[in-house]
Amino acid sequence: MTVKIFGKDSCAVCKAMREKFRIFLERWNVVDKVKVLYQSIDTVDGLTEAAMADATNVPAIIIEKNGQELARWTGRAVESKEFKPYFENI
């Protein structure tokens, strides 16, 4: 499973989402089963990846399993109760 987070270096919410996923994945003992990828759209590579993922608002958080998108949130902070169901049975 992969969590893709697209953000800006100056975005406090983007940084908070990155940290929130790290903390909760550790708490739920799934950190070794989930890859978290952060892409800064302040870089050419990050902007390219965001464009390919159609992530136009930041933060953009996408959960994928086997290349298939399971969930997406854009332009806001996400509560752990919103993303917890995706990690309960892995």
C-alpha positions as CSV (number, residue, x, y, z in Angstrom):
1,M,0.0,0.0,0.0
2,T,1.2,3.5,-0.8
3,V,0.3,6.9,0.6
4,K,1.2,9.8,-1.7
5,I,1.3,13.2,-0.2
6,F,1.7,16.3,-2.5
7,G,2.5,19.6,-0.8
8,K,4.4,22.8,-0.8
9,D,7.4,23.4,1.4
10,S,5.8,26.6,2.8
11,C,2.5,24.8,3.6
12,A,2.1,24.0,7.3
13,V,-0.9,21.7,6.7
14,C,1.1,19.7,4.2
15,K,3.9,19.2,6.7
16,A,1.4,18.3,9.4
17,M,-0.3,15.6,7.2
18,R,3.1,14.1,6.4
19,E,3.8,13.8,10.2
20,K,0.3,12.7,11.0
21,F,0.6,9.7,8.7
22,R,4.0,8.8,10.1
23,I,2.7,8.8,13.7
24,F,-0.5,6.9,13.0
25,L,1.0,4.3,10.8
26,E,3.6,3.6,13.6
27,R,0.8,3.5,16.2
28,W,-1.2,1.0,14.2
29,N,1.9,-1.1,13.6
30,V,1.6,-1.0,9.8
31,V,4.6,1.3,9.0
32,D,6.5,-1.6,7.5
33,K,3.5,-2.4,5.2
34,V,2.9,1.1,3.9
35,K,5.1,3.3,1.8
36,V,4.6,7.0,2.3
37,L,5.9,9.2,-0.5
38,Y,6.0,13.0,-0.1
39,Q,6.4,15.1,-3.2
40,S,7.0,18.9,-3.0
41,I,5.4,20.7,-5.8
42,D,8.1,23.3,-5.3
43,T,10.4,21.1,-7.3
44,V,10.2,20.1,-11.0
45,D,10.0,16.4,-10.1
46,G,7.3,17.0,-7.5
47,L,5.3,19.2,-9.8
48,T,5.5,16.6,-12.6
49,E,4.4,13.8,-10.3
50,A,1.5,15.9,-9.0
51,A,0.4,16.6,-12.6
52,M,0.5,12.9,-13.5
53,A,-1.6,12.2,-10.4
54,D,-4.0,15.1,-11.1
55,A,-3.2,16.6,-7.7
56,T,-3.9,20.3,-8.3
57,N,-4.7,21.4,-4.7
58,V,-2.4,20.9,-1.7
59,P,-2.2,19.1,0.4
60,A,-3.3,16.2,-1.9
61,I,-3.3,12.8,-0.2
62,I,-3.8,9.7,-2.2
63,I,-4.0,6.1,-0.9
64,E,-3.2,3.4,-3.4
65,K,-3.1,-0.4,-3.3
66,N,-1.6,-2.3,-6.2
67,G,-1.6,0.9,-8.3
68,Q,-5.4,1.4,-7.8
69,E,-6.6,4.6,-6.0
70,L,-8.6,3.8,-2.9
71,A,-9.0,7.3,-1.5
72,R,-8.1,11.0,-2.2
73,W,-8.4,14.1,-0.2
74,T,-7.3,17.6,-1.5
75,G,-7.0,21.0,-0.1
76,R,-7.5,20.2,3.6
77,A,-6.3,18.4,6.6
78,V,-7.5,14.8,7.0
79,E,-8.5,13.3,10.3
80,S,-7.1,9.9,11.3
81,K,-10.6,8.5,11.5
82,E,-11.0,9.2,7.8
83,F,-8.0,7.2,6.7
84,K,-7.8,4.5,9.4
85,P,-10.3,2.1,7.7
86,Y,-7.8,1.7,4.8
87,F,-5.1,0.3,7.1
88,E,-7.1,-1.9,9.5
89,N,-6.8,-5.2,7.6
90,I,-3.4,-5.1,6.0
